[in-house]
Amino acid sequence: MKLQSGSNSDFVVIIVLEVLRTNQPKFLPEEFPSRVPRDCWFLRWFRLMNSCSLKAKYCAPSTEIAVSELSRASAEVSEIVFFLLGAMTIVEIVDAHQGFKLVTDNITTRKPRSLLWVVGFVSFFLSSILDNLTATIVMVSLVRKLVPPSEYRKLLGAVVVIAANAGGVWSPIGDVTTTMLWIHGQISTLPTMKSLFIPSAVSLAVPLALLSLTSEVNRKGQESSNVLASEQMAPRGQLVSTVGTGALIFVPVFKALTGLPPYMGILLGLGVLWILTDAIHYGESERQKLKVPQALSRINMQVPLFFLGILLSVSSLEAAGLMRKIGNYLDAHIPNIDLIASAIGVVSAVIDNVPLVAATIGMYDLTSLPQDSEFWQLIAYCASTGGSMLIIGSAAGVTFMGMEKVDFFWYFRKVSGFAFAGYAAGIAAYLAVNSLHFSLRATLAQAPIQCSLN
């Protein structure tokens, strides 16, 4: 038998065929050629099977790596999803007890310009405790009860959107993107609050000052409605509101004291609120809607599921190394990290800020950009406030569009320019405060040296 030169696989095939010809005459004819052609169907089939077996052998470690990456990504994403579920349930329980009347009942002014500033800063601080979506729903509902349908009411709603997005920046529980950065360790609580409060306030104050000069705001004020006064707080609503708000504020303290993930703190607060509502409404069948099981059925599950899908998708790109390549590309072409963060904020006006922030986390690690560095704080600011430049840029804007039937072009003509001015002013304020902080530290560091020389 003559052997044709080729690969080891071909050699094995020729031996197998020769054995079959010798021992299994019924399977292969006697005149089967001992010189096997290269295009033999059996040779092609064997090559395919051999290739598949080799790929299966060498892909086994890759499968283990994929399972490991999926487990890691699922654990990280689940922390955010559980945190959102707990926070949304607490807010829903407080809202069911009319707990937000404690805030809205104290808004008594009816002067258009004063009401503009009051609504703006109430939304700003409310959003730092609640998420910006809930703060928008609460404040737009309040505005609808205070002011009849008009151009002025639309502007008040737009102010709520800007304020809600700005207020969530400086609090780790105020906006989901800030929460993501906080949970992943890019930012911490106190440095974030100290560094981003002034830029966030500036990003709201500038649009408020510019809107105060418009003709819609300077018209005669509107009379308030009696609907607000007719709503009654549920029994022990003040107690539930206090405990619920305390549970939200307690989460950063819980993380600092125990070192446990934030979702553990939010679930602990939810458990306390669950026990409280079951105790105070025990035996009251007509108030089942005020308890946690009913609140869980009313929360919008599309939001956590959306985050689950988006974050897992971005994690798959990160595991494949694509996010790191994008980060290297940006570093090579845009060496200034301030410009990168500012550009991400502008893009967040069009693309949802959650995948943008998740992608940024995958692009840069904490070794190159440590916790609470200027880049991560700017990302927290830009990704949240950048969404105010277009009405479709944030969940707060989309909610306002649905509640007030505001179209995209009205917001673009009336509000986008003011929102962009606030966005740019906030970045300038952050850079100025940061530069002043470093210059003061350098001056104080040099002072002991000069004293010793003297």
MIDOKOL-286898 format. One record per residue (C-alpha): residue number from 1; residue in one letter; x, y, z. Coordinates in nm, 2 decimals. Each point is the difference from the previous one (the first is absolute). Layout:
BEGIN
[pt NUM,'a',[X,Y,Z]]
...
This chain:
BEGIN
[pt 1,'m',[0.00,0.00,0.00]]
[pt 2,'k',[0.14,0.33,-0.10]]
[pt 3,'l',[-0.04,0.29,0.24]]
[pt 4,'q',[-0.07,0.34,-0.13]]
[pt 5,'s',[0.19,0.28,0.17]]
[pt 6,'g',[-0.23,0.22,0.21]]
[pt 7,'s',[-0.11,0.07,0.35]]
[pt 8,'n',[-0.02,-0.24,0.28]]
[pt 9,'s',[-0.37,-0.01,-0.04]]
[pt 10,'d',[0.03,-0.12,-0.36]]
[pt 11,'f',[0.24,-0.27,0.11]]
[pt 12,'v',[-0.25,-0.13,0.26]]
[pt 13,'v',[-0.28,0.01,-0.26]]
[pt 14,'i',[0.20,-0.21,-0.24]]
[pt 15,'i',[0.08,-0.26,0.27]]
[pt 16,'v',[-0.37,-0.01,0.10]]
[pt 17,'l',[-0.11,-0.05,-0.36]]
[pt 18,'e',[0.26,-0.27,-0.06]]
[pt 19,'v',[-0.12,-0.19,0.31]]
[pt 20,'l',[-0.36,0.03,-0.12]]
[pt 21,'r',[0.09,-0.12,-0.35]]
[pt 22,'t',[0.19,-0.30,0.15]]
[pt 23,'n',[-0.25,-0.11,0.27]]
[pt 24,'q',[-0.33,0.13,-0.12]]
[pt 25,'p',[-0.03,-0.09,-0.37]]
[pt 26,'k',[-0.37,0.06,0.00]]
[pt 27,'f',[0.04,0.35,0.11]]
[pt 28,'l',[0.28,0.10,-0.25]]
[pt 29,'p',[0.05,-0.16,-0.33]]
[pt 30,'e',[0.32,-0.20,-0.07]]
[pt 31,'e',[0.10,0.23,-0.27]]
[pt 32,'f',[-0.01,0.30,0.24]]
[pt 33,'p',[0.32,0.19,-0.09]]
[pt 34,'s',[0.28,-0.02,0.25]]
[pt 35,'r',[0.10,0.35,-0.10]]
[pt 36,'v',[-0.27,0.22,0.16]]
[pt 37,'p',[-0.08,0.32,-0.19]]
[pt 38,'r',[0.00,0.33,0.17]]
[pt 39,'d',[-0.36,0.08,-0.09]]
[pt 40,'c',[-0.13,-0.33,0.14]]
[pt 41,'w',[-0.34,0.05,0.17]]
[pt 42,'f',[0.10,-0.21,0.30]]
[pt 43,'l',[0.32,0.20,0.03]]
[pt 44,'r',[-0.19,0.32,0.00]]
[pt 45,'w',[-0.24,-0.13,0.26]]
[pt 46,'f',[0.28,-0.12,0.22]]
[pt 47,'r',[0.18,0.33,-0.02]]
[pt 48,'l',[-0.32,0.18,0.10]]
[pt 49,'m',[-0.05,-0.23,0.30]]
[pt 50,'n',[0.36,0.02,0.10]]
[pt 51,'s',[-0.01,0.38,-0.02]]
[pt 52,'c',[-0.32,0.01,0.21]]
[pt 53,'s',[0.15,-0.23,0.26]]
[pt 54,'l',[0.32,0.22,0.03]]
[pt 55,'k',[-0.21,0.31,0.03]]
[pt 56,'a',[-0.22,-0.16,0.27]]
[pt 57,'k',[0.32,-0.10,0.18]]
[pt 58,'y',[0.16,0.34,0.00]]
[pt 59,'c',[-0.33,0.20,0.05]]
[pt 60,'a',[-0.07,-0.18,0.33]]
[pt 61,'p',[0.22,0.25,0.20]]
[pt 62,'s',[-0.17,0.29,-0.19]]
[pt 63,'t',[-0.34,-0.13,0.12]]
[pt 64,'e',[0.12,0.00,0.36]]
[pt 65,'i',[0.13,0.35,-0.05]]
[pt 66,'a',[-0.34,0.11,-0.14]]
[pt 67,'v',[-0.18,-0.15,0.29]]
[pt 68,'s',[0.23,0.17,0.24]]
[pt 69,'e',[-0.04,0.34,-0.17]]
[pt 70,'l',[-0.38,-0.05,-0.01]]
[pt 71,'s',[-0.01,-0.08,0.37]]
[pt 72,'r',[0.21,0.30,0.08]]
[pt 73,'a',[-0.21,0.23,-0.21]]
[pt 74,'s',[-0.33,-0.14,0.13]]
[pt 75,'a',[0.12,0.06,0.36]]
[pt 76,'e',[0.09,0.36,-0.07]]
[pt 77,'v',[-0.32,0.07,-0.20]]
[pt 78,'s',[-0.22,-0.17,0.26]]
[pt 79,'e',[0.13,0.25,0.27]]
[pt 80,'i',[-0.14,0.29,-0.20]]
[pt 81,'v',[-0.32,-0.18,-0.09]]
[pt 82,'f',[-0.07,-0.09,0.37]]
[pt 83,'f',[0.09,0.35,0.11]]
[pt 84,'l',[-0.25,0.14,-0.26]]
[pt 85,'l',[-0.28,-0.24,0.11]]
[pt 86,'g',[0.05,0.09,0.36]]
[pt 87,'a',[0.01,0.37,-0.06]]
[pt 88,'m',[-0.30,0.00,-0.23]]
[pt 89,'t',[-0.20,-0.20,0.25]]
[pt 90,'i',[0.08,0.24,0.29]]
[pt 91,'v',[-0.10,0.30,-0.22]]
[pt 92,'e',[-0.32,-0.17,-0.10]]
[pt 93,'i',[-0.10,-0.07,0.36]]
[pt 94,'v',[0.07,0.36,0.10]]
[pt 95,'d',[-0.20,0.13,-0.30]]
[pt 96,'a',[-0.29,-0.23,0.08]]
[pt 97,'h',[-0.01,0.15,0.35]]
[pt 98,'q',[0.00,0.35,-0.16]]
[pt 99,'g',[0.33,0.06,0.18]]
[pt 100,'f',[0.12,0.26,-0.26]]
[pt 101,'k',[-0.27,0.24,0.12]]
[pt 102,'l',[0.24,0.09,0.28]]
[pt 103,'v',[0.21,0.17,-0.28]]
[pt 104,'t',[-0.26,0.12,-0.24]]
[pt 105,'d',[-0.23,0.16,0.26]]
[pt 106,'n',[0.28,0.24,0.10]]
[pt 107,'i',[0.00,0.16,-0.34]]
[pt 108,'t',[-0.22,0.30,0.05]]
[pt 109,'t',[0.13,0.26,-0.24]]
[pt 110,'r',[-0.19,0.08,-0.32]]
[pt 111,'k',[0.22,0.26,-0.15]]
[pt 112,'p',[0.12,-0.14,-0.34]]
[pt 113,'r',[0.37,0.09,0.05]]
[pt 114,'s',[0.01,-0.11,0.36]]
[pt 115,'l',[-0.19,-0.32,-0.08]]
[pt 116,'l',[0.25,-0.08,-0.27]]
[pt 117,'w',[0.29,0.01,0.24]]
[pt 118,'v',[-0.18,-0.18,0.28]]
[pt 119,'v',[-0.11,-0.28,-0.22]]
[pt 120,'g',[0.35,-0.03,-0.15]]
[pt 121,'f',[0.18,-0.03,0.33]]
[pt 122,'v',[-0.26,-0.22,0.17]]
[pt 123,'s',[0.03,-0.23,-0.30]]
[pt 124,'f',[0.38,0.03,0.03]]
[pt 125,'f',[0.01,-0.12,0.37]]
[pt 126,'l',[-0.28,-0.25,-0.04]]
[pt 127,'s',[0.19,-0.17,-0.28]]
[pt 128,'s',[0.31,-0.04,0.21]]
[pt 129,'i',[-0.20,-0.23,0.23]]
[pt 130,'l',[-0.24,-0.16,-0.25]]
[pt 131,'d',[0.09,-0.10,-0.36]]
[pt 132,'n',[-0.04,0.27,-0.26]]
[pt 133,'l',[-0.30,-0.18,-0.16]]
[pt 134,'t',[-0.20,-0.01,0.32]]
[pt 135,'a',[0.09,0.36,0.09]]
[pt 136,'t',[-0.12,0.10,-0.35]]
[pt 137,'i',[-0.33,-0.18,0.04]]
[pt 138,'v',[-0.06,0.15,0.35]]
[pt 139,'m',[0.09,0.36,-0.10]]
[pt 140,'v',[-0.18,0.00,-0.34]]
[pt 141,'s',[-0.31,-0.13,0.17]]
[pt 142,'l',[0.03,0.29,0.25]]
[pt 143,'v',[0.05,0.26,-0.28]]
[pt 144,'r',[-0.31,-0.13,-0.18]]
[pt 145,'k',[-0.20,0.07,0.32]]
[pt 146,'l',[0.15,0.34,0.06]]
[pt 147,'v',[-0.01,0.15,-0.35]]
[pt 148,'p',[-0.27,-0.04,-0.28]]
[pt 149,'p',[0.11,-0.12,-0.35]]
[pt 150,'s',[0.22,0.27,-0.15]]
[pt 151,'e',[0.34,0.06,-0.15]]
[pt 152,'y',[0.12,0.10,0.35]]
[pt 153,'r',[-0.10,-0.34,0.14]]
[pt 154,'k',[0.20,-0.17,-0.27]]
[pt 155,'l',[0.31,0.21,0.09]]
[pt 156,'l',[-0.05,-0.10,0.36]]
[pt 157,'g',[-0.01,-0.37,-0.10]]
[pt 158,'a',[0.32,0.05,-0.20]]
[pt 159,'v',[0.16,0.16,0.31]]
[pt 160,'v',[-0.09,-0.31,0.19]]
[pt 161,'v',[0.18,-0.22,-0.26]]
[pt 162,'i',[0.32,0.21,0.02]]
[pt 163,'a',[-0.02,0.02,0.38]]
[pt 164,'a',[-0.06,-0.38,0.04]]
[pt 165,'n',[0.29,-0.09,-0.22]]
[pt 166,'a',[0.23,0.25,0.17]]
[pt 167,'g',[-0.11,-0.10,0.35]]
[pt 168,'g',[0.09,-0.36,-0.05]]
[pt 169,'v',[0.36,0.08,-0.08]]
[pt 170,'w',[0.14,0.08,0.34]]
[pt 171,'s',[-0.17,-0.28,0.19]]
[pt 172,'p',[0.10,-0.36,-0.04]]
[pt 173,'i',[-0.37,-0.11,0.01]]
[pt 174,'g',[-0.14,0.29,-0.20]]
[pt 175,'d',[0.06,-0.13,-0.36]]
[pt 176,'v',[0.04,-0.35,-0.13]]
[pt 177,'t',[0.33,0.09,-0.18]]
[pt 178,'t',[0.14,0.15,0.32]]
[pt 179,'t',[-0.11,-0.31,0.18]]
[pt 180,'m',[0.17,-0.22,-0.25]]
[pt 181,'l',[0.33,0.19,0.04]]
[pt 182,'w',[-0.04,-0.02,0.38]]
[pt 183,'i',[-0.08,-0.37,0.01]]
[pt 184,'h',[0.29,-0.08,-0.24]]
[pt 185,'g',[0.24,0.20,0.22]]
[pt 186,'q',[0.08,0.29,-0.24]]
[pt 187,'i',[-0.13,0.26,0.24]]
[pt 188,'s',[-0.06,0.02,0.38]]
[pt 189,'t',[-0.27,0.18,0.19]]
[pt 190,'l',[0.16,0.30,0.18]]
[pt 191,'p',[0.25,0.11,-0.27]]
[pt 192,'t',[-0.28,-0.02,-0.27]]
[pt 193,'m',[-0.23,0.21,0.21]]
[pt 194,'k',[0.27,0.26,0.07]]
[pt 195,'s',[0.13,0.02,-0.36]]
[pt 196,'l',[-0.32,-0.02,-0.19]]
[pt 197,'f',[-0.26,0.20,0.20]]
[pt 198,'i',[0.12,0.34,-0.12]]
[pt 199,'p',[0.02,-0.10,-0.37]]
[pt 200,'s',[-0.35,-0.16,0.02]]
[pt 201,'a',[-0.15,0.31,0.16]]
[pt 202,'v',[0.16,0.22,-0.26]]
[pt 203,'s',[-0.13,-0.22,-0.28]]
[pt 204,'l',[-0.35,0.06,0.14]]
[pt 205,'a',[0.04,0.37,0.10]]
[pt 206,'v',[0.12,0.11,-0.35]]
[pt 207,'p',[-0.31,-0.13,-0.18]]
[pt 208,'l',[-0.23,0.14,0.27]]
[pt 209,'a',[0.16,0.34,-0.03]]
[pt 210,'l',[-0.04,0.00,-0.38]]
[pt 211,'l',[-0.35,-0.13,0.01]]
[pt 212,'s',[-0.09,0.27,0.25]]
[pt 213,'l',[0.06,0.25,-0.27]]
[pt 214,'t',[-0.25,-0.15,-0.25]]
[pt 215,'s',[-0.34,0.14,-0.07]]
[pt 216,'e',[-0.19,-0.31,0.11]]
[pt 217,'v',[0.14,0.02,0.35]]
[pt 218,'n',[-0.06,0.38,0.03]]
[pt 219,'r',[-0.37,-0.02,-0.07]]
[pt 220,'k',[-0.26,0.02,0.27]]
[pt 221,'g',[0.00,-0.30,0.24]]
[pt 222,'q',[-0.26,-0.27,0.00]]
[pt 223,'e',[-0.24,-0.08,0.29]]
[pt 224,'s',[0.05,-0.33,0.18]]
[pt 225,'s',[-0.23,-0.29,-0.02]]
[pt 226,'n',[-0.20,-0.15,0.29]]
[pt 227,'v',[0.09,-0.35,-0.10]]
[pt 228,'l',[0.32,0.01,0.20]]
[pt 229,'a',[-0.17,0.08,0.32]]
[pt 230,'s',[-0.27,-0.26,-0.05]]
[pt 231,'e',[0.25,-0.29,0.01]]
[pt 232,'q',[0.04,-0.16,0.34]]
[pt 233,'m',[0.30,-0.18,0.13]]
[pt 234,'a',[-0.05,-0.37,0.08]]
[pt 235,'p',[-0.01,-0.10,0.37]]
[pt 236,'r',[0.35,0.03,0.15]]
[pt 237,'g',[0.12,0.12,-0.33]]
[pt 238,'q',[0.24,0.24,0.16]]
[pt 239,'l',[0.16,-0.29,0.19]]
[pt 240,'v',[0.03,-0.21,-0.31]]
[pt 241,'s',[0.15,0.30,-0.19]]
[pt 242,'t',[0.26,0.06,0.27]]
[pt 243,'v',[0.10,-0.37,0.02]]
[pt 244,'g',[0.01,-0.03,-0.38]]
[pt 245,'t',[0.21,0.31,-0.05]]
[pt 246,'g',[0.23,-0.11,0.28]]
[pt 247,'a',[0.04,-0.34,-0.16]]
[pt 248,'l',[0.12,0.17,-0.32]]
[pt 249,'i',[0.24,0.24,0.17]]
[pt 250,'f',[0.13,-0.29,0.22]]
[pt 251,'v',[0.14,-0.19,-0.29]]
[pt 252,'p',[0.33,0.19,-0.04]]
[pt 253,'v',[0.04,-0.01,0.38]]
[pt 254,'f',[-0.06,-0.37,0.00]]
[pt 255,'k',[0.27,-0.05,-0.27]]
[pt 256,'a',[0.25,0.21,0.18]]
[pt 257,'l',[-0.06,-0.17,0.33]]
[pt 258,'t',[-0.01,-0.36,-0.11]]
[pt 259,'g',[0.18,-0.01,-0.34]]
[pt 260,'l',[-0.29,-0.21,-0.14]]
[pt 261,'p',[-0.15,0.07,-0.34]]
[pt 262,'p',[-0.26,0.28,-0.02]]
[pt 263,'y',[-0.28,-0.24,-0.11]]
[pt 264,'m',[0.03,-0.16,0.35]]
[pt 265,'g',[-0.07,0.33,0.16]]
[pt 266,'i',[-0.30,0.08,-0.22]]
[pt 267,'l',[-0.15,-0.35,0.05]]
[pt 268,'l',[0.05,0.04,0.38]]
[pt 269,'g',[-0.19,0.33,-0.01]]
[pt 270,'l',[-0.27,-0.16,-0.21]]
[pt 271,'g',[-0.03,-0.28,0.25]]
[pt 272,'v',[-0.04,0.25,0.29]]
[pt 273,'l',[-0.27,0.19,-0.20]]
[pt 274,'w',[-0.17,-0.33,-0.08]]
[pt 275,'i',[-0.03,-0.09,0.37]]
[pt 276,'l',[-0.12,0.35,0.08]]
[pt 277,'t',[-0.28,0.01,-0.26]]
[pt 278,'d',[-0.12,-0.35,0.08]]
[pt 279,'a',[-0.01,0.10,0.37]]
[pt 280,'i',[-0.19,0.33,-0.04]]
[pt 281,'h',[-0.25,-0.14,-0.26]]
[pt 282,'y',[-0.05,-0.34,0.17]]
[pt 283,'g',[-0.36,-0.11,-0.05]]
[pt 284,'e',[-0.09,0.28,-0.23]]
[pt 285,'s',[-0.11,-0.18,-0.31]]
[pt 286,'e',[-0.09,0.33,-0.18]]
[pt 287,'r',[0.35,0.12,0.02]]
[pt 288,'q',[0.18,-0.29,-0.15]]
[pt 289,'k',[0.13,0.23,-0.28]]
[pt 290,'l',[0.21,0.18,0.26]]
[pt 291,'k',[0.21,-0.32,0.08]]
[pt 292,'v',[0.32,-0.12,-0.16]]
[pt 293,'p',[-0.15,-0.29,-0.21]]
[pt 294,'q',[-0.24,0.23,-0.18]]
[pt 295,'a',[0.27,0.26,-0.04]]
[pt 296,'l',[0.23,-0.26,-0.17]]
[pt 297,'s',[-0.28,-0.07,-0.25]]
[pt 298,'r',[-0.03,0.37,-0.09]]
[pt 299,'i',[0.37,0.08,-0.07]]
[pt 300,'n',[0.11,0.03,-0.36]]
[pt 301,'m',[0.19,-0.33,-0.05]]
[pt 302,'q',[0.11,0.12,-0.35]]
[pt 303,'v',[0.26,0.23,0.15]]
[pt 304,'p',[0.20,-0.27,0.19]]
[pt 305,'l',[-0.03,-0.24,-0.30]]
[pt 306,'f',[0.12,0.27,-0.23]]
[pt 307,'f',[0.31,0.05,0.21]]
[pt 308,'l',[0.05,-0.37,0.03]]
[pt 309,'g',[0.01,-0.04,-0.38]]
[pt 310,'i',[0.21,0.31,-0.07]]
[pt 311,'l',[0.26,-0.06,0.27]]
[pt 312,'l',[0.04,-0.37,-0.10]]
[pt 313,'s',[0.04,0.11,-0.36]]
[pt 314,'v',[0.27,0.25,0.09]]
[pt 315,'s',[0.17,-0.26,0.22]]
[pt 316,'s',[0.02,-0.24,-0.29]]
[pt 317,'l',[0.18,0.27,-0.20]]
[pt 318,'e',[0.23,0.07,0.29]]
[pt 319,'a',[0.09,-0.37,0.04]]
[pt 320,'a',[0.08,-0.02,-0.37]]
[pt 321,'g',[0.24,0.29,0.04]]
[pt 322,'l',[-0.18,0.24,-0.23]]
[pt 323,'m',[-0.06,0.26,0.27]]
[pt 324,'r',[0.37,0.02,0.08]]
[pt 325,'k',[0.08,0.05,-0.37]]
[pt 326,'i',[-0.25,0.29,-0.01]]
[pt 327,'g',[0.16,0.15,0.31]]
[pt 328,'n',[0.35,-0.03,-0.16]]
[pt 329,'y',[-0.13,0.16,-0.32]]
[pt 330,'l',[-0.15,0.29,0.19]]
[pt 331,'d',[0.32,0.05,0.20]]
[pt 332,'a',[0.20,0.00,-0.32]]
[pt 333,'h',[-0.22,0.25,-0.18]]
[pt 334,'i',[-0.14,0.21,0.29]]
[pt 335,'p',[0.28,0.01,0.26]]
[pt 336,'n',[-0.19,0.24,0.23]]
[pt 337,'i',[-0.23,-0.20,0.24]]
[pt 338,'d',[-0.21,0.31,0.06]]
[pt 339,'l',[-0.09,0.01,-0.37]]
[pt 340,'i',[-0.08,-0.37,0.00]]
[pt 341,'a',[-0.24,0.04,0.30]]
[pt 342,'s',[-0.16,0.31,-0.15]]
[pt 343,'a',[-0.05,-0.18,-0.33]]
[pt 344,'i',[-0.16,-0.30,0.17]]
[pt 345,'g',[-0.25,0.25,0.17]]
[pt 346,'v',[-0.09,0.15,-0.34]]
[pt 347,'v',[-0.06,-0.35,-0.14]]
[pt 348,'s',[-0.22,-0.09,0.30]]
[pt 349,'a',[-0.25,0.26,-0.14]]
[pt 350,'v',[-0.07,-0.25,-0.28]]
[pt 351,'i',[0.10,-0.34,0.14]]
[pt 352,'d',[-0.11,-0.12,0.33]]
[pt 353,'n',[0.25,0.08,0.27]]
[pt 354,'v',[-0.01,-0.35,0.16]]
[pt 355,'p',[0.18,-0.18,-0.28]]
[pt 356,'l',[0.23,0.29,-0.04]]
[pt 357,'v',[0.11,-0.01,0.36]]
[pt 358,'a',[0.02,-0.38,-0.01]]
[pt 359,'a',[0.22,0.02,-0.31]]
[pt 360,'t',[0.22,0.26,0.17]]
[pt 361,'i',[0.05,-0.22,0.30]]
[pt 362,'g',[0.11,-0.28,-0.24]]
[pt 363,'m',[0.24,0.23,-0.19]]
[pt 364,'y',[0.20,0.13,0.30]]
[pt 365,'d',[0.10,-0.19,0.32]]
[pt 366,'l',[0.08,0.13,0.34]]
[pt 367,'t',[0.38,-0.06,-0.04]]
[pt 368,'s',[0.03,0.27,-0.27]]
[pt 369,'l',[-0.28,0.22,0.14]]
[pt 370,'p',[-0.03,-0.05,0.38]]
[pt 371,'q',[-0.31,0.05,0.21]]
[pt 372,'d',[-0.14,0.36,0.02]]
[pt 373,'s',[0.23,0.12,-0.27]]
[pt 374,'e',[-0.10,0.30,-0.21]]
[pt 375,'f',[-0.10,-0.22,-0.29]]
[pt 376,'w',[-0.25,-0.21,0.20]]
[pt 377,'q',[-0.16,0.30,0.17]]
[pt 378,'l',[-0.03,0.17,-0.34]]
[pt 379,'i',[-0.16,-0.31,-0.14]]
[pt 380,'a',[-0.26,0.00,0.28]]
[pt 381,'y',[-0.08,0.36,-0.07]]
[pt 382,'c',[0.01,0.00,-0.38]]
[pt 383,'a',[-0.20,-0.32,-0.05]]
[pt 384,'s',[-0.28,0.12,0.22]]
[pt 385,'t',[-0.03,0.37,-0.09]]
[pt 386,'g',[0.08,-0.06,-0.37]]
[pt 387,'g',[-0.34,-0.18,-0.03]]
[pt 388,'s',[-0.18,0.33,0.07]]
[pt 389,'m',[0.11,0.15,-0.33]]
[pt 390,'l',[-0.26,-0.20,-0.19]]
[pt 391,'i',[-0.34,-0.12,0.13]]
[pt 392,'i',[0.08,-0.36,-0.11]]
[pt 393,'g',[0.34,0.00,0.17]]
[pt 394,'s',[-0.12,-0.11,0.34]]
[pt 395,'a',[-0.28,-0.20,0.17]]
[pt 396,'a',[-0.11,0.32,0.16]]
[pt 397,'g',[-0.04,0.17,-0.33]]
[pt 398,'v',[-0.19,-0.29,-0.16]]
[pt 399,'t',[-0.23,-0.01,0.31]]
[pt 400,'f',[-0.07,0.37,-0.03]]
[pt 401,'m',[-0.07,-0.03,-0.37]]
[pt 402,'g',[-0.26,-0.27,0.07]]
[pt 403,'m',[-0.17,0.18,0.29]]
[pt 404,'e',[-0.02,0.35,-0.16]]
[pt 405,'k',[-0.02,-0.11,-0.36]]
[pt 406,'v',[0.30,0.21,-0.09]]
[pt 407,'d',[0.16,-0.07,-0.34]]
[pt 408,'f',[0.37,-0.02,-0.08]]
[pt 409,'f',[0.02,0.32,-0.20]]
[pt 410,'w',[-0.17,0.22,0.27]]
[pt 411,'y',[0.26,-0.11,0.26]]
[pt 412,'f',[0.28,0.05,-0.26]]
[pt 413,'r',[-0.11,0.35,-0.08]]
[pt 414,'k',[-0.09,0.12,0.35]]
[pt 415,'v',[0.23,-0.19,0.24]]
[pt 416,'s',[0.29,-0.18,-0.16]]
[pt 417,'g',[0.22,0.32,-0.03]]
[pt 418,'f',[-0.05,0.08,0.37]]
[pt 419,'a',[0.07,-0.36,0.10]]
[pt 420,'f',[0.33,0.01,-0.21]]
[pt 421,'a',[0.10,0.33,0.16]]
[pt 422,'g',[-0.05,-0.16,0.35]]
[pt 423,'y',[0.19,-0.31,-0.11]]
[pt 424,'a',[0.30,0.20,-0.12]]
[pt 425,'a',[-0.01,0.23,0.31]]
[pt 426,'g',[0.00,-0.30,0.23]]
[pt 427,'i',[0.31,-0.14,-0.17]]
[pt 428,'a',[0.17,0.33,0.03]]
[pt 429,'a',[-0.10,0.03,0.37]]
[pt 430,'y',[0.14,-0.35,0.07]]
[pt 431,'l',[0.33,0.07,-0.17]]
[pt 432,'a',[0.03,0.33,0.17]]
[pt 433,'v',[-0.08,-0.14,0.35]]
[pt 434,'n',[0.24,-0.30,-0.07]]
[pt 435,'s',[0.28,0.23,-0.11]]
[pt 436,'l',[-0.05,0.23,0.30]]
[pt 437,'h',[0.00,-0.30,0.23]]
[pt 438,'f',[0.33,-0.13,-0.14]]
[pt 439,'s',[0.16,0.35,0.01]]
[pt 440,'l',[-0.10,0.04,0.37]]
[pt 441,'r',[0.14,-0.34,0.08]]
[pt 442,'a',[0.33,0.09,-0.17]]
[pt 443,'t',[0.01,0.33,0.19]]
[pt 444,'l',[-0.06,-0.16,0.33]]
[pt 445,'a',[0.26,-0.27,-0.08]]
[pt 446,'q',[0.27,0.27,-0.07]]
[pt 447,'a',[-0.09,0.21,0.31]]
[pt 448,'p',[0.18,-0.23,0.25]]
[pt 449,'i',[0.31,0.00,-0.22]]
[pt 450,'q',[0.02,0.38,-0.02]]
[pt 451,'c',[-0.06,0.03,0.38]]
[pt 452,'s',[0.29,-0.24,0.07]]
[pt 453,'l',[0.23,0.19,-0.24]]
[pt 454,'n',[-0.08,0.32,0.18]]
